[in-house]
């Protein structure tokens, strides 16, 4: 009789283990929230001092992330000069002759760097600005 009980316990253990693996597989493949989905992103008013503290902050908690929308809606404008832009936002993490790149955040789970890109025309005035994701850090 003890042999039958032992076999029953083994079978029950294997069934429970198999079901547990199936549940974990389904959870991690299909039901798991996306990174950042759990954290409600708040939007704050743009503050140049707080923005400057976000320079080099390679985290999803970079304060620049929360001020991005207010900056675009109320502060950056087409036609602003490069000097005015750098006075407002500080020195960029990366720049070219036509663009300034400001780090917004780094997503460790996806290895994505997010930047605010400000593009200038030949007279060094803003012609457009947008969000840019890169798989690597942009440095000068």
Backbone bond lengths (Angstrom), bond angles and torsions (degrees), N, CA, C in turn:
res aa  C-N    CA-C-N  psi(-1)  N-CA   C-N-CA  omega(-1)  CA-C   N-CA-C  phi
1 X - - - 1.447 - - 1.525 111.26 -
2 X 1.302 117.24 -37.44 1.459 119.59 -179.71 1.524 110.95 -64.82
3 X 1.349 117.78 -27.61 1.453 121.65 177.52 1.531 110.35 -68.36
4 X 1.350 117.52 -39.77 1.465 121.49 178.08 1.526 110.89 -66.39
5 X 1.313 116.90 -40.52 1.471 121.15 178.92 1.527 109.52 -64.77
6 X 1.319 116.80 -42.55 1.460 121.64 179.32 1.529 110.40 -60.50
7 X 1.350 117.33 -46.53 1.458 121.48 179.34 1.528 110.88 -63.68
8 X 1.319 117.44 -39.95 1.470 121.22 178.73 1.525 110.92 -63.41
9 X 1.304 116.24 -43.57 1.468 120.79 179.10 1.524 110.13 -63.49
10 X 1.347 117.71 -41.91 1.463 121.16 177.94 1.522 111.34 -61.43
11 X 1.329 116.15 -44.61 1.466 119.99 -179.38 1.526 110.37 -64.04
12 X 1.316 117.43 -45.03 1.465 121.45 179.15 1.526 110.28 -61.91
13 X 1.320 117.76 -41.40 1.463 122.29 179.23 1.527 110.56 -62.95
14 X 1.337 117.44 -44.66 1.456 120.95 179.14 1.526 111.71 -64.44
15 X 1.329 117.33 -39.81 1.461 121.17 179.01 1.527 110.25 -64.79
16 X 1.331 117.42 -46.48 1.470 121.13 179.16 1.526 110.23 -62.58
17 X 1.331 117.74 -43.00 1.466 121.34 178.68 1.519 111.58 -62.70
18 X 1.312 117.36 -43.97 1.462 121.49 179.11 1.520 111.90 -63.76
19 X 1.333 116.78 -42.93 1.466 120.34 177.66 1.529 111.09 -64.32
20 X 1.316 116.09 -39.16 1.474 119.79 178.67 1.521 110.86 -62.87
21 X 1.331 116.56 -43.86 1.461 119.52 178.08 1.523 111.37 -62.67
22 X 1.322 117.09 -40.45 1.466 120.63 178.98 1.527 110.60 -63.74
23 X 1.334 117.15 -43.37 1.460 120.91 179.71 1.532 110.43 -63.52
24 X 1.332 118.30 -45.15 1.463 121.04 179.31 1.527 111.19 -64.16
25 X 1.332 117.55 -39.32 1.458 120.37 178.51 1.530 110.73 -61.85
26 X 1.319 116.66 -47.87 1.462 120.64 179.82 1.521 110.15 -62.12
27 X 1.332 117.34 -42.51 1.466 120.92 -179.97 1.523 111.10 -60.22
28 X 1.340 117.27 -52.38 1.463 119.93 -173.79 1.523 113.45 -75.20
29 X 1.328 117.62 -23.35 1.462 119.47 179.51 1.523 113.51 -90.53
30 X 1.331 117.53 -35.05 1.458 119.47 -170.09 1.532 115.66 -123.81
31 X 1.313 118.34 -30.08 1.462 120.37 -172.03 1.519 114.27 -106.45
32 X 1.296 117.74 -10.37 1.467 121.53 -177.25 1.521 109.87 -65.71
33 X 1.331 117.84 134.48 1.471 120.16 176.88 1.526 110.33 -64.49
34 X 1.303 116.06 147.13 1.461 120.85 177.48 1.523 109.33 -67.36
35 X 1.336 117.73 151.15 1.462 119.46 177.08 1.523 109.98 -57.12
36 X 1.294 116.81 133.06 1.447 120.80 -179.75 1.519 113.71 87.72
37 X 1.345 117.33 -12.00 1.459 119.76 179.63 1.523 110.67 -72.61
38 X 1.329 116.16 -29.74 1.463 119.76 -179.15 1.527 111.72 -73.97
39 X 1.320 115.94 -29.87 1.453 120.25 -177.92 1.523 108.72 -91.10
40 X 1.294 116.18 120.20 1.463 120.70 177.30 1.521 107.83 -75.30
41 X 1.316 116.65 119.21 1.454 120.68 -177.95 1.528 109.48 -79.04
42 X 1.306 116.15 119.16 1.456 120.84 178.03 1.520 108.99 -93.38
43 X 1.305 116.13 152.29 1.448 121.37 176.50 1.523 108.79 -111.23
44 X 1.318 115.65 129.83 1.453 121.71 179.13 1.516 109.23 -118.59
45 X 1.317 115.65 160.01 1.459 121.46 177.13 1.529 109.12 -66.21
46 X 1.307 115.48 144.96 1.463 120.50 178.76 1.518 110.42 -64.45
47 X 1.323 115.93 132.71 1.456 123.15 177.88 1.525 107.09 -134.72
48 X 1.337 118.74 114.92 1.467 120.72 -176.72 1.527 114.27 -58.09
49 X 1.332 117.75 -34.00 1.469 120.03 179.88 1.526 110.97 -68.60
50 X 1.320 116.73 -43.50 1.468 120.59 178.70 1.524 109.22 -68.40
51 X 1.333 117.15 -39.00 1.462 121.40 178.07 1.532 110.36 -58.08
52 X 1.329 116.65 -43.78 1.470 120.03 -178.08 1.523 111.81 -65.87
53 X 1.335 117.56 -29.93 1.472 120.32 177.77 1.527 111.92 -70.03
54 X 1.329 117.10 -18.88 1.459 120.92 179.72 1.516 113.72 -81.09
55 X 1.323 117.94 -5.27 1.471 120.35 179.30 1.519 109.88 -63.22
56 X 1.315 116.29 125.61 1.462 120.65 178.90 1.514 114.65 77.27
57 X 1.324 118.61 7.24 1.472 121.81 178.52 1.525 108.52 -86.36
58 X 1.331 116.35 98.02 1.460 121.85 -177.55 1.524 110.51 -89.45
59 X 1.328 116.15 64.11 1.458 119.87 178.90 1.516 109.33 -143.03
60 X 1.319 115.88 163.56 1.463 120.50 176.19 1.524 110.49 -73.03
61 X 1.339 117.13 -12.44 1.463 121.18 179.92 1.530 111.68 -93.36
62 X 1.310 117.90 13.54 1.458 121.64 179.00 1.531 108.41 -57.86
63 X 1.341 118.30 126.11 1.474 120.56 -177.74 1.532 113.07 -62.32
64 X 1.314 117.20 -20.80 1.461 119.60 179.07 1.528 111.33 -62.86
65 X 1.318 115.83 -32.30 1.463 121.20 -179.45 1.530 111.22 -58.70
66 X 1.323 116.54 -38.65 1.468 120.56 -176.06 1.526 112.91 -80.56
67 X 1.330 117.84 -17.07 1.466 121.24 -178.99 1.520 112.54 -101.39
68 X 1.324 116.86 -3.45 1.456 122.38 -173.20 1.530 112.53 -56.38
69 X 1.327 117.43 -50.56 1.466 120.19 -177.26 1.526 112.47 -64.03
70 X 1.326 117.46 -44.17 1.467 120.18 178.98 1.530 110.68 -63.06
71 X 1.325 116.23 -38.97 1.465 120.16 178.13 1.523 110.35 -59.91
72 X 1.324 117.44 -46.69 1.462 120.32 -178.66 1.520 112.33 -67.88
73 X 1.321 116.44 -39.58 1.464 120.12 -175.38 1.530 113.24 -77.42
74 X 1.326 117.55 -33.68 1.469 119.11 -169.48 1.528 116.39 -121.68
75 X 1.319 118.82 -9.52 1.466 118.31 -172.59 1.529 113.90 -125.10
76 X 1.326 118.08 -48.05 1.464 120.35 179.00 1.523 109.29 -79.19
77 X 1.301 115.96 137.32 1.462 120.37 179.80 1.521 109.22 -141.68
78 X 1.322 115.44 143.08 1.460 119.18 173.04 1.518 108.45 -59.58
79 X 1.324 116.06 139.73 1.466 121.07 -179.87 1.517 113.56 97.44
80 X 1.351 118.74 -13.67 1.470 120.20 176.48 1.526 108.85 -64.87
81 X 1.303 116.53 145.13 1.467 119.66 179.59 1.527 110.05 -78.13
82 X 1.314 115.26 162.54 1.467 120.96 178.47 1.527 110.31 -63.02
83 X 1.322 116.61 -36.68 1.472 121.48 178.84 1.532 110.34 -64.29
84 X 1.329 117.21 -45.11 1.474 120.64 177.82 1.530 110.85 -62.67
85 X 1.323 115.82 -40.64 1.471 120.41 179.84 1.519 110.86 -62.82
86 X 1.324 116.82 -45.29 1.465 119.90 -179.32 1.523 111.50 -71.82
87 X 1.319 117.88 -27.04 1.461 120.45 173.96 1.531 109.77 -67.90
88 X 1.326 116.56 -38.27 1.456 121.74 -179.56 1.531 112.26 -75.29
89 X 1.343 116.76 -44.53 1.469 121.12 -171.96 1.518 114.42 -104.63
90 X 1.312 118.13 -10.60 1.455 120.53 -177.44 1.522 110.80 85.03
91 X 1.319 115.41 -172.73 1.457 120.44 -179.44 1.532 109.72 -73.74
92 X 1.322 117.23 137.27 1.462 120.15 -179.82 1.530 111.68 -74.73
93 X 1.331 115.75 157.72 1.470 119.98 175.59 1.527 110.65 -70.69
94 X 1.325 115.91 -30.38 1.468 121.62 179.10 1.522 107.91 -146.82
95 X 1.299 117.10 145.86 1.462 119.50 177.35 1.516 110.07 -147.89
96 X 1.311 114.69 155.05 1.456 123.00 171.07 1.523 106.11 -126.33
97 X 1.311 116.74 -175.00 1.466 119.73 179.50 1.529 111.05 -63.57
98 X 1.342 117.53 -30.09 1.462 120.96 -174.92 1.529 114.03 -111.88
99 X 1.354 118.95 -8.19 1.468 119.62 -173.06 1.526 112.11 -140.51
100 X 1.335 114.73 147.31 1.464 122.93 168.92 1.526 107.83 -114.33
101 X 1.333 117.16 137.45 1.457 122.79 178.81 1.522 109.02 -116.71
102 X 1.345 116.05 123.50 1.461 121.79 178.65 1.526 108.45 -115.34
103 X 1.332 116.84 124.07 1.458 121.71 -178.51 1.523 110.54 -65.62
104 X 1.334 116.83 128.61 1.464 121.56 174.83 1.522 110.54 -100.42
105 X 1.324 117.73 -44.06 1.467 120.45 179.35 1.519 110.20 -170.99
106 X 1.330 114.15 169.15 1.453 122.20 174.52 1.517 107.53 -130.00
107 X 1.321 116.88 124.89 1.461 121.91 179.20 1.521 108.36 -97.84
108 X 1.321 116.34 106.26 1.458 122.45 -177.08 1.520 111.52 -63.66
109 X 1.336 118.02 -35.70 1.462 121.06 -178.05 1.522 111.92 -65.73
110 X 1.323 117.52 -37.01 1.465 121.30 -177.54 1.523 112.61 -105.85
111 X 1.322 117.68 -5.85 1.465 123.31 -175.82 1.524 111.36 55.30
112 X 1.323 115.95 47.71 1.457 122.01 178.78 1.520 110.44 -116.07
113 X 1.308 115.29 132.29 1.457 121.95 172.75 1.523 106.93 -98.15
114 X 1.320 117.61 133.56 1.460 121.65 177.77 1.526 108.74 -111.75
115 X 1.311 114.86 130.46 1.459 121.47 -177.12 1.525 110.74 -126.10
116 X 1.313 115.54 150.12 1.453 122.13 164.61 1.530 104.92 -93.38
117 X 1.322 115.85 122.55 1.462 120.51 179.60 1.519 108.13 -107.60
118 X 1.323 116.05 127.75 1.457 122.26 176.51 1.528 106.49 -114.10
119 X 1.334 115.63 117.20 1.467 120.75 -177.31 1.526 110.08 -102.59
120 X 1.350 115.26 137.22 1.457 122.34 -177.25 1.526 110.48 -115.33
121 X 1.327 115.91 153.08 1.461 120.32 175.20 1.530 109.05 -88.47
122 X 1.318 117.22 -170.74 1.472 121.53 -177.60 1.526 112.87 -67.26
123 X 1.339 117.47 -22.59 1.465 120.12 178.32 1.537 111.50 -92.02
124 X 1.337 116.56 10.55 1.469 124.61 177.57 1.524 112.80 63.81
125 X 1.333 115.55 37.91 1.465 122.06 173.04 1.521 108.57 -113.95
126 X 1.336 116.09 148.44 1.466 120.49 -177.86 1.526 110.13 -64.70
127 X 1.333 114.72 130.90 1.464 119.02 172.56 1.529 111.17 -112.10
128 X 1.337 117.64 -23.62 1.471 120.84 174.81 1.524 110.19 -165.75
129 X 1.330 115.43 161.06 1.464 121.84 175.30 1.520 106.91 -147.04
130 X 1.328 115.40 145.46 1.464 120.41 -175.47 1.523 110.48 -160.71
131 X 1.317 115.15 168.67 1.466 122.94 177.72 1.522 107.86 -91.35
132 X 1.337 116.63 139.29 1.454 121.93 -177.04 1.518 109.13 -134.78
133 X 1.327 116.73 133.14 1.465 121.53 176.18 1.515 108.92 -108.69
134 X 1.327 115.05 136.55 1.453 121.05 -179.16 1.524 108.93 -132.97
135 X 1.326 116.19 148.09 1.466 120.64 178.81 1.523 111.43 -82.43
136 X 1.313 118.11 -6.01 1.454 121.56 -179.71 1.534 109.83 -139.99
137 X 1.312 115.12 158.87 1.459 120.75 -179.99 1.519 109.78 -74.45
138 X 1.323 116.48 137.41 1.462 121.60 177.47 1.529 107.69 -93.40
139 X 1.306 116.59 124.72 1.469 120.55 178.72 1.514 108.56 -135.00
140 X 1.318 115.90 156.21 1.472 120.76 177.07 1.498 109.79 -91.53
